[in-house]
C-alpha cells in the first residue's frame, strides 16, 4: 500500500474509533411521540422565579467566612428560616448548556451535544418554559435563545446583553448580573403602565428566569477562591433579595410565588469545568415560597462528605437531588405538564402540600417516564428482528397495567404513602428499562470496534514485518486463493449489511460493523507471512523473545499508568537517564551521555509539578523568554555565517523579545482591571501568524532548522503560558537535540559506518532511498522513546488526563471575550506545540539513522493503538461522575494523540524539509 493511501486509511480508521465511543456510550437519549402528563389537582404557586448562578459551587455559597459570617446573608437566612435546601448533583459534561437542559428540560444531554454548539439545539426538546403560559428570561446570549428556539408558539421572551460583554479581562464581571437585576426591575416598573404586559404577568403558570453569568466569568478570570468571585456571590445575594422583594410587592404579597436558586455546574480551583470532579458536580439548591417546606430541624443526618460540619448546617435537613429532578419540581409547583423527555424524579420532601397532592404528582411523574419507556421499547422492537429481540422483563405490558391499577387504587383508598412508594418503584424500573433499550446495541457495537482494533493492529505489525525486516521471505501470492478469500469476505460483508438494512439501523452502525471486514481481509491475506514468521521466531532464542516481549508490555503499561499518575513519567525518565550506562553508550560519548542524563533528570521534574490549578507565575514566563534569548545569542556566535539567514534569525529573536514583553504587560493590565490592551492583542496575533513563515525562511541544515523551529514555536508558546510550563519546551528541546546525537552513537554499534556528519546534515537532501536500512529491535526502542516523549509533552506542562485540565488564563494575550471555539483552538495549539518539537526531532532521528519515515511510524502506531485498546475497555458510563468523565477523557485523549501523531508526522516533514526562498535583489534588471 502506498504511504499516502496508508496514512489516509489509518486516519479514517482512527477517526471511526474515536467517534464510535460517543455512539456506543453517549448517544442522545431523546425519544418523541409521548403525550403530556399533568397533575389534576390545583398547584400551590401561580408563578415561579428561577435564579441560575452560573458556575456557582455549593461550598462557595454555603461555607462561612473566616469571621463566621455567611457568604450570602440573605440566602443563608432563607435556608435557616423560610425554605428547604440541599445539593443538586450535576452530570458530565459540566458545561452551561447541558446543565441548563437538565434543570429546565429534565434530561441529561449526550456528551456530543457540547461539540454540536453551545447556542443551537442539536435536538428538539420540551421544557418547563415551553409548557408554561409565559416565560420571561434575562441573561446570556449563549443560554437563553436555545430555550426560546425550542418552544412552540411565541410565549418565551428573552432579554440578553451582547456577547462582547462576557469579557474575562473586564473591570468586573459582576456587571453582567447587575445588568440582569436592573433590567428585571425596569421590566416590572414598565409593566404598571403597559396593560397587556400587566395582565400577562398576572396570569397563572408564569416563569421568570434570571441567568446570572458573573460568577462563572469571575471564576474563569480570577479562580473560585478569589476576592472577585466571593464579592460576586455577595452581589448576587443582594440582587436576589431585592428582586424577591420587588416581586412580592408587585403581587401584593399574595404568597403565590415560588423561588428557586441553583447553579448549572461548579468549577475547579483553577477556574475550569467540563469533567466530573466534585467541585464541578456539586451545586447549591435553595427553594422557598409558595408550596415549599419550611426548614426541618434534625438531630443527626449522614452524608459521605463532611460538608455539613464545615458549613455549620448539621441541624437543618439537607435534601439532595439530581439536577434533572428540579424540572419536575418546577412543573408541579406551577401546575404545568412535566417536560416530555424529563427523567427527573419529583423531590417530594421539598413540597409543603397535602399527601393527596404529593401522591397525584408522583403518579403523573411515573406515567410521564413510563410513556418514554413505552416509546423507546416500541422503537427498538420495530427495528429488531423478532427472534433477536429480548424485552425488558421487569416491565412487561401486564406488569405496567398491574402497577398503574395498584397505584390508582391506593390513591382512591387514600393510602397515599403506599401509592408514592409504588410510584418510586415504577419510576426506577422505567428508568432502568429506558437505559436497557438505550444501551441495547452496546455489546455488539463494542465487539465490532474491538475486532477492528485488534485486526488493524495485527495488520500494521504484519506490514512492518513484511516490508521493513528480514524475518520473512517474500512468498509468491496464490491468485486463486486470494480471489476465493476476496469473495468470502465480500459475502460476509453483504450478509452483515443485509442484517443492518432489515433492522433499519443508523448509517454509523454500518461503518462500525463493516469495518472489521476489510481489516481482517487484509490480515488473512498475509497468512503466508504469519506462517513464515512463526517458523523464524521458533528458531530464535525463546528466552530473548519472551524477555523482549515483557519489556514491551512493561513500557506500554507505564504509559497507560501515566494517564492516572503523572509521576509514572518521572520514573520512566529516570530509567531513560540510565540508558547510556545500560547500553555502554557512555563509553563512546561520555559528554553527550552526561548531558542526556542531566536533561532526563531535569525533564523528570515537570510531571511532579502541580497541575493546572497553579497560580499564574509571570516572572517564570519572562525568565523563560530571557533564557531563550540568551541561548539564541550563544548559538548565533557559533552557527550562522550567511547574512540573509541572520536576518531571519534576528526577526525570530525579536518575536521572542516581543512575546516576553506582551505577556508581562498584558498580565499587569489585567491585574489592574484595565482589560487587554489592543496593541498587545495585535502583536500577539501577528506573532502567531508570522512565526511559521519565519521558520520556513530558515536554512534546512539540521541544527539551524531545528533551532529555528524552537524559536518560532517558543514565541507563540510564551504568549500562551502562565507559569512554569514556559520553561518546558526549552528543556524538552535540549533533550531532543541530545537524543538525535545519541541515536547516531547507537547506530555505530550496528557497524553502520555511513554515519552522516550532523553538523553539515541537510534535511532537504536527506531522502536517498538506497541508503535506507532494515529495522532492528533497537528501532522498537526508538519508537517507544518517541511515544513516551509525546505523552510527556502532554502531561509535563501541567495538563491532567481530563477535559477540564485547561486554564482559560492561557489565552488572555489573544482574547478575553468568551468565545468557546476560538479559546479552545488556542488551547489545543498550546498542547500541540511540544508535540511538534518532539515530532521534528523524531523526523531527524529517522533520517539520520537511515530509516524510511514509514517504518518507525508504523511501530509508533502499534504502540499507541495497544494503549488505545486498553482505554477502550476502561470506558464506562456507571459509577461516580468523576470515574465516568475520566474514562471518556482518557480514551478521547489517547485517540486524539494517535491521530495527532499521524498529522504531526506529515507536519514534521514539511517543517524540516521545505524552505521558502525570498526573491533576491539584483542590481541590474527590472521586472
N, C-alpha and C positions, 0 to 999 in steps of 0.2 A: 504494500500500500504506500502511495506517495506520502511524503511528510506533511504537506498542507492538508491533504484529504484526511490523513490520520488525526492531525490536531483538531480539525473541524469535527470529525466523528467523536473524538474524546470530549470536546467542549459540549457537543449536543447531549452525549450520554450523561455527562456530569450535571448539566442543567436539568435533565429529566430527574436524576437522583435528588437534586436539591429541591425541585418543585414538588416532587412526589410526597415529601413529608407533610406538606400542608393539605394535600388531598387525602392522605391516609389518616392523619391525626387531627387536622384542624380545618375541616371544610365547614361551609355555612350550615348552621343548624335549622335554618328557616324552612317552614312549610306554609303553604297558602290554602285557603278554602275552608277555614273554620267559621263557625257562627259566633258572634259576640255574646258574652255572658255577663249579666248584670245582677247585682243583689236586689231582690224585690222590695226590701224594706227602705224607709226614708233614711238618707245619710245624716251623720251628725253635723257636717260642715257644708256651707254653701260655696265656700271658696278656699283655695289653698295657695300659700305663698312658699315657693321653693327657693332657698338660697343655696347655691353651689359655690363653695370657696375652692376654686381650682387649685390643686397642688397642696392642700392643707393636710398635714399629718395629724393623726389622732393625738400623739403625745405632745405635739406643739400646742394644741388647743387646750388639752386637759391638764397638763402639768402646771404646777405653781412656780412663780418666780422665786429667786433665791431668798427674797424677804417674806415669802409666804403668801403673797397676794396672787390673784388669778391673772392669767394672761388676758382673758376676755371676761371682765367682771359681770357684764350683763348676762352672757350665755351661761356663766357659772351659776349665777343667781337663778336662771330658768331651770337648770337641771337639778338644783338643790331644792327649789320651792314650787315650780309650776309644771314641769313636764317630765318626759322619760328620756333616757339617754343610753348610748351603747357604742359599739364599734361596728362599722359596716366593713365587711371583708370583701375587697375587690379581687379581680382575677387578672391573670396575664392576658394580653399585654396591658400594662398600667399606663395607658395613654388617655388623653382627654376624650377622644371620640368614642372608643369602646366603653369608657367609664360612664359617659352621659347616656349612651344607648342602654346600658344596663340599668341606670337609675330611672330613665323616663320610659323605656320600652320594655324593660324587664327581662331581656335576654342577653346572653354573652356573645358578642360578635366573634366570628372566627378571626384567627390571628392575621390572616392575609388581608383583612379589611384595612389594616393600618397602612399597608402598601398601596391600597387602591385609592388612597386620597383621604385627607382629613375632612374636607368640606362636603364632598358629594356623597350620595348614597349609593354604594355599590349594589345594595339590595333594598327593595322597598319594605318598610315595616310599619306596623301600627304602634302608636304610643299613647301615653296618658293625654298628651297635648291634643292629639288627633281626636280622641274620644271626648274631649272637653267641649263646653259650649263656646267659650272664648279662652284663648291664651295670649297674654301679653308677655313679651320677653325682652330683656335688656342685656347687652354684654358683647362678647367677642364675635367677630365675623367668621371665626373658624368653627363655631359650635352652633349658633342659633339657626343659620339658614338650613341646616340639614333636617331639622325637625319641622320647619315651615314647609320645606320641599316635600317631605314625606306625607304631609297632611292632606286629607281630602277636603275640598272646599277652601274658603279663604278666611278661616276663623283663628289662624295662628299669626300673630303680629310680632315683627321683630324690630328692635331698635339697636343698631350696632355702631360702635366707633370705627374709625378707619384702621386698616391692617397696620399702617405705619406707626400707630400709637403703641403697638406691642414691642417696645424698644428696650432691650436688656441693658443698654448703656444710658438710658434716660435718667433725669434727675431722681424721680421716684415713681416706681410702677404703681404705687398705691393710688395714683391719679386715675387709673383705669376703673378702680372700684368707686372712687368719689364721683366719676362721670356717671356710673350706673345709678348710684344713690340720688344724685342731683336730678337725673332725668326722670326717675320714678316720682320724686317729689313734685317736679313741674307737671308731670303727667296727671297726678291726682288734683293738682291745683287747677289745671286747664279743664278737667272733666266737669268742674262745677259750672262752667259757662258753656259746656258743649252737651246739649240734651241727649243726643244719640249715644255718645260715649258714656254719659252718666247712667243711662238706663241699661246699657250693655254691662257696665261694671256691677250693677245691682241684680243681674241675673244669677241663677244658680249654676253650679258646675264650671266655675271660673278658676283659671290658674294664672298666677303671676310668677314668672321665673326670672330670678336675678342671678346672672352668671358673673362671678367675681374673679377676674383673672390676675389681679395684682399680686396675690400671694405666690402664685406659680411663677410669675415673671421675676419677682424679687428673689424667689428661691433659686431660680436658674442663674440669676446675675450675681447674687451675694451669698448663696448657701442658706439652708434652713436654720442654721444656728446663729445667723447674723442678726444685728440690731434691726436692719431694714425689714427682714421677714417678720420679726416679732412685733415691730411697730405696725406693720400692715395688718397683723391679726387684730391689734387694738383698734385700728381704724374700721375694720370690718365689723367688729363687735359694736362700736359706737353707731355705725351705719345701720346695722340690723335693728338695734334698739330704736333708732329714730324712725325707720320705715315701719316697724311693727306698731309704734305709737301712732303714726300718721294714718295707717290703715284702720286700726281700731277706732280712731277718732272719726274717720271718714264714714265708717259704717255704724256710727253711734254706739260703739261697744256692744254690738248685738251678740257677741260670743259665738259667731258662726264662721270664724276664720281659723284654719289650721295652719301652723307654721312648721316647716322642716328645714333644718340646716345640716348640710353634709358636704362631702367632697368627692370628686371623681376618682382621685388617686392621691397617694402620698408622694414622697420624694426621698432620694438617698441623701446622705450627709454631704455629698459633693454636688447636689443640685441637678440630678438627672432622674429620669424614671422610664419605665418600659418593661422591667423584669419583675421578678416575684419576691424581692426582699421584703420582710415585714414593714420596713419603713415606707415602702411603696404601696403595700396592700392593706394596711390598717388605716381607715379613715374615720373621722368622727361622725356621729349621728345624734342630733338633738331635735326632739319633736315636742311641740306644745300647742295649746289652743283647743279648738272645738274637737271633741271626741277622743282626746288624748288622756291617758292615765297620768295622775299626779305621781311625784317621786315615791317609790316604795322603799321603806326602810327595811333593812335586813341585818341580822347579826353576823352572818358569815356567808360567803359565796366563793366558789372555787373556779379559777381560770388558770390555764397553764402559764400565762405570762404573769409578771409581778407588778403590772401597772397600777392596780387599784391602790396599793400601798403608796407607791410613788406619787399618785395623783390625789391622795387623801380622800378617796371615794369608796372606801371599803363598805360603808354602811348604806350606800344607795344602790339599789338593784341595777346591775348593768345588763342591758338586753342586747346581745349581739345578733346581727342579721347578716345575710349575704346581700351584696349590693343589689341584686335583682329583686330582692324582697321589698324594696322601697316602692317599686312601681305598683304592686297590688295594694300596698298600704295607702298610697295616694288615691288610687281608684276607689277604694272602699270608703275613704273619708269624705269624698265629694259625690259618691254615688254614680260614677261613670263605669261603662263596661271595662273589664280588665283587658289590657292590651293583648291582642290575639296571640302573639308569639311569646308572651311572658312565661318564664319558667320559675318565677319567684313564688315563695310561699308566704302568705299573709302573716306578718308577725303579730299574733293576737294580743300579746302582752302589752303592746303599745296602746291598744284600744280601751277606751273607757265607755263601754256601752253594754246593752243588755246581752245576756247569754244567747238569746234568740238571734239577735243581730250577728253576733260572732259566729254562730253555727251556720246561719244562712250565707254569710260572707265566705266562710271556709268552703261551703258546699259549691258556691259559684266558682271559687278558685280551683277546686278539684275538677269540676266539669270542664272548665276552660283548659286545663292542662291535659285532661283526658281527650278532649277534642283534637289536640295536636297529635297525641299518640295514635288516635284512630286514622288521621290523615296520613301520618308517616307510615303506619302499618299497611294501609291500602296501597300507597305508592310503591312500597317495597314488594308487596305481593304481586302487583301488576307487572313489575319489572323483573320478576324472578320466575324461572321455570318451576311449575308446581311441585315437581318431585325434588327440587333442590331447596324449596322454601321451608325454613324452620321458624315457626311463630314463637313469640314471647309467651311462654306457658302461663306465668302467674296472672296474666291479664287477658285470658281468652274472652270471647264475646259473652259467654254465660257468666263468667266472673264479673265482668263490667256491670252487667244488668243487676247481678246479685248485690254488688257494692252500692249502686245508686238506689236500689229499692230499700236496702237496710238503712242507709243514711236518711232518706226521706221519712221512713217510719220513725226513726229515733227523734227527728225534729218534730213530727206530729205528736209523739208521745212526750214531748218536752224533755227528752233525755239528751240535753244539749252537749254535755261533756263527752258522752259516748259517740255522738254524731261527729264532734270535732276530731276525736281521736281516730275514728274510721276514715274521715276525710284526709287526715295526715297520712294514714297508711296508703290510701288510694293515690294521693299526690306522689308519694315516694315511689310507688310501683310504676305509675305513669311516667315519671322522670327516668326511672331505670329502663323502662321499655323504650322511651324516646332515645336514650343513649344506646340501647341494644340495636335498634334499627339504624341509628346514625352511624354506628361503627360496624354494621353488618358485614361489609366487604373488606374490613381491615386485614383479616388474616390472609385472604387470598391476594390482595394487593401487596401486602408486606412481603409475602413469599415470592411474588413476581419480581419485586425490586431486589430482594436478597439474591435471587437466582441470577439476575442481570449483573449485580455487583460481583458475585463470585466468578461468573463467566467472563466478565470484562477483565478482571484482574488476572485470571488464568491466561486469557488471550494475550495480554500485554507481556506476561512472563514468557510465553512461548515465542512471541515476536522477538524479544530480547535474545533468547537462547538461539533462535534460528538464524537471526541476521547479524548478531554482534558478538558471537562467541564461536569457539571451535569445538563445542561439546557435541555437535551433531553433524552427520554427513548430509549432504544435500540429497534428499530422497526424490526420485522421479515421481511425479504425480500420476495417479491412475485415473485417467479421464472418465472411464466407465463408472468407477466407484463414486467419483465426485459428482457426476450427474445424478446418480441414484440418491446420494446424500442431499443434493440441492432440492430434488423433488420431494423427498421425505420431509425436509424442514418446511418447504413451501406448503405442503399438505397440512402439517401441524399448525402452521400459521393461519391457514384458511379455516380450519376447524375452530381455533380459538376465536377468530374474528366472527365466525358464524354464531357461536355461542353468545358473544357480546351483543351481536346485532339482534338476536331473538329477544334478549333481555333489555333492549333499548338503553344500553349503558352510555354514560357521557364519553365524549371523544378521548378524554385523558386516560380512561381505562384501556382504550385500545393501545395507547402509547406504552403504558406500564406493562400490559400483559403480552404485547407482541415483541417488546424489546429483547426478552431472553432468546427469542427465536434466531435472529441474525447473529447475536453474540455467541450463542452456543454452536451455531452452524460454523462460525469462524474457528471455534476451538476444535470441534470434531474433525474439521478438515485437516488439522495439524496432528492427527493421531500418529502418523509415522514418526513425526518429530518427538512425540512423547515416548514412543517405544524406543527410539534411538537413544533418547536422553536417559531412560530407565537403565538401559544396558551400560551406558557410560558412567552413570552415578554409582552403580553397583561395583564398578571396577576401581572407584576412588576409595580412599581410606574412609571407612564408615565413621570412625571417631571424629575425623576432621569435619565431615559433612554435618554430623549432629551438632558438633561444637559451634560451627558457623551458623547453623540454624538457630541455636539457642541464643547466640549473641544478637542475631537479627531481631528475634522475638523480644528480648530484653530491651533493645534500643527502641522498638516501636512502643512497648509498654511504658517506657519512661516518657515518651512523647504524649501518650494518652493521659498518663498520670499528671503531666504538667498542666493539663486543662483544669484539673481540680486543685492542684497545689503548684503555684508558680515556682516554688523553691526546688521542684524536681529539675528545673532547667539549670539551677545553680549547681546541683550535684553533677549533672551532665557536663557542664562547662569545666568543672574541676577535673572530671575524668579526661576531658579533651586536653586540659593543661598538661596532663601526664603522657599524652600520646607520643611526643618525640622520644621520651625516655623508654616507653614500652617498645617502640619500633626501632630503636638505635639511631633515630634521625639526628639526635643531638650530637652524635659523634661527628657526622658530616658537616653540620652547620650549627655550631654552638650559639652564635649570636642570635640567629633567626629563631632557634628553638627557645632561647631565653625570652625574647620579645613575645613570641607566641604564648608562652606560659604566663607571662606577666599580663598580656591583654586578655587572655581567657579568664584569669582571676578577676581583673577589673570588670569585665563584662558580667561575670557571675554575681557581682554586687547588685546589678539592676533588678533582677527578678525578686530580690529580697526587699526592695524599696517599697514604700507604701503605695497602694493603688491610687486610682484617680481621685479618691477622696481627699487628696492633699490640698493644702493651702497654696495659692499661687506664690511662686518664688522667682520674681522677675530678675533679681540680681544674678541668679544662676543662668538665666537665659542670656543676659548681657555677657556674662563670663564666657558662655559657650561661643557667642559671636566673636568676642575678642580673641579667644583661643584659636578659632578658625582662621581669623586674620593673621595671627602670629605664625601658624603653621604654613599659611599661604606665602608669607614673606620668606620663610625659611626655604620652602621648596622653589620659590621664584629664583633665589640665588643659585640654585643647583641645576635647574632643568631647562629653563627657557632661553632661547637664543633669537628666535625669529620675531621681528617687530610686529607683524600682523597678529601673531599668536599672543604676544604680550598685551596688545590692546584688549583682546577678548578677555584675557586673564584679569586685567585691571577692572574691566566692567563687572566681572563676576565678584571681585573683591569689593567694589563699590556697592553692589547689591547686598552683600553680607553686612557692610557697614550701615547701609540704609535700613535693612531689616532690624538690626540691633537697635537703631535709633527709634524706629517706628514702634517696636514692642514696648520700649521704655516709656515713650511719650504717650502712647495710647493708654497704657495701664494707669499712668499718672492722671490723665484726663478723666478716665472712668472712675478712678478713686475719688476725684473731686466732684463727681456727678456732673461733668461738663459734656458727657456724650462722646461719640467717636469723631475726632477731628477729620474733616473732609479731605484735607491734604494727605493725611496718613492713609486714609481709605484708598485714595487714588494711587499712592505709591505702592501700597500692598498689592492691589490688583495688577499694576504694571509689572512688579517683580514676578508675580505668579505667571503672567503671560510671557515675559521676556526670558525667564531663566531657561526654559527648554531650547529656545532659539540660540542663546549664547553657547549652550552646551554643544550644539551641533556645529558651531563655528570652530570649535577647538580641534587641534590635531588628533589623529587617531592612534598615535603611539600609546602603548598600554598604560604607562604611568600617567601621562598627560591627560588622556581621555578619562581615565577613572577618577583622577583628581578633579577634573572639570565637572564630572557628574556629581561628585560630592559637593562642590561649591554651589552648583545650580540648585541641587535639592536642598542643601542646607539653608540657602537664603529664604526659600519658601517655608521650610520646616521651622525656622526660628519664629516666623510670623504666627505659626500655629502652636507654639509652645507656651506653657505657663509655668514650668518648673524644671526639675532635674532631667526630664526627658530630652531637653535640648542638647545635653551632653552625649546622649546615647548614640546618635549617628556617627559622632567622631570616633568613639571607642570601637563601634561596630566596623567602621571603615578601616581603622587601623588593623583590626583583627583580620578583616577580609583581605587586605593587601598582603599581610604576612602569610595568610593561607595560600594565596596564589604562589608565593615564593616557596612555601613548604611543600606544596604539591610537586613543584619542579624537582625538589630534592628527593621526594618519594619515588618519582619516576626513575631516577638513576639506579634505584635498587633492582629495577627490572632490566637493567643494562641497555636502556634506550639512550643511546649517545646523541641522538638527534636533538639534544636539548637546545631550544632556541634561547638566545640571549634576551632576557626580559627587558633590558634597558632599551634595546632597539626594536623590540617586537611591535609590529603594527597590525591592529585589528583588521584594517581594510584589506590586507593581503594575506590574511590568515587561512582562508579556506582553500587548502590544497588537499583534495580528496585522497590523492595517492599516499599521503602521509598518515592517514587515519589508521589506527590500530584496532585490534580486537579488545573486548572487555576482559579485565582481570577481576578477581574477587575484590581487590583493593578499590575498584570503581564503585562497588556497592557501598563501601565506607564513604567515598566521596559524595555520593548521592545522599546518604544518610546525614552527612555533615550539612549539606545544603538544606534539607528539610528541617533539621534541628535549628539551623540559623534563622530560617524563615519563622518558625514558631517562636524563637527567642526575640525576633524582630517585632512580633506582635505583643508578647507578654512583657518584654523588657522595658517597654515605655510606660508601664503603669496601667495597661489595659487588663481587664479581667475577662474571663470567658463568659461574657454576658452582654445582652443588648444594651444595658444601662451603663456600660463602662466608659461612656464618652462624656467628656467635660465640655459643656457648651461654651465656657470661657475661652476655649482654644480658638474660636473663630472671630473674636471681638476686633481683631485688626482689620477684618474684611467686612463684617456687618454685625449690627447689634439688633436690628429689627427682626422679629421672629419670622423665619422662612424655613420650614422643616426640610425641604428638599435641597435648598442651597446650603444650609448648615450641614445637613447630612453628607452632601457631596464633599465639602471641605474636610469634614472629619474622616471620611473614607480616604481622602488624599493624604491626610496626616498618617494614617495607618499604612498606606501603600508606600510612602517614601522609603522607610527602612527596607521594605521588600525589594524595591528597585535596586538599592545598594547591594543587597545580597545576590540578587539575580545577575547583576552586571559582573560581580566578582565570580559567580559560578560560570558565566559565559567565558570569562577569561581563563578559568581553570580548565574548562572543556577544551578550549582552543590551544592553550599552551601545553596540555597533556596529550595532544593529538588524538582527540576523540570527536566523533561526529556529535553535534549537539543533541541529535535524536536519541542516541543510545543511553546517555546518562539521564536524560529527561524521562525516558521510559521507566528507569529504575525508580526515579522520584515519584512517578505516577503510581507505581505499585505500592510504595511505602505509604503515600497519602491515602490511597484507596483502602488499604488494610485498616488505617486509622479511622477512616470514614465509616467503614463497615462496623467497627466497634461501636461508634456513636449512634449508628442507625439502630442497633439493637438496644441501646441505652435510652432511646427516646421514650418518654411516657406521658400520658395525659391523666394520670391519677396521682394521689399523694398531695403533698403541700405544693402551693403555687410556686414556691421557691425552687423545688425539685423539677417541676414541670418546665418552668421558664429556663432553668439551667440546662435541662436536657435538650430543649429545642435550640437554645443558643449554641451549645457545643456542636451539634450536628450542622447547623447552618454555618457556623464559623469554619469547621474543618472542610466542608464542601466548598465554601467561598474561597478558602485558602488554596484548595486544589485548582479551582477554576482560575483564580488569580495567578497561580504558578504557571499555568499554561499561557495566559496572556503575557505574563512577565517574561516568559521565555522568548516570545517574539519581540517584546518591547526592548529587552536587554540587547538582542541582536541589532535592533535599529539604533539604539543609543550608543553602542560601541563601534559599529562599522560605518555608519553614514556620516557624511560631512557636507555642510552647506558651503559652497565656495562663493565668496563675495566677488563681484566683478572688480578686477584690479584696474587702477587708474594708470593709463599710459600717457606719455607726453604728446605724441603726435598722431592722434586720429580722433575724428569726431563721429558720433553715431548719427 
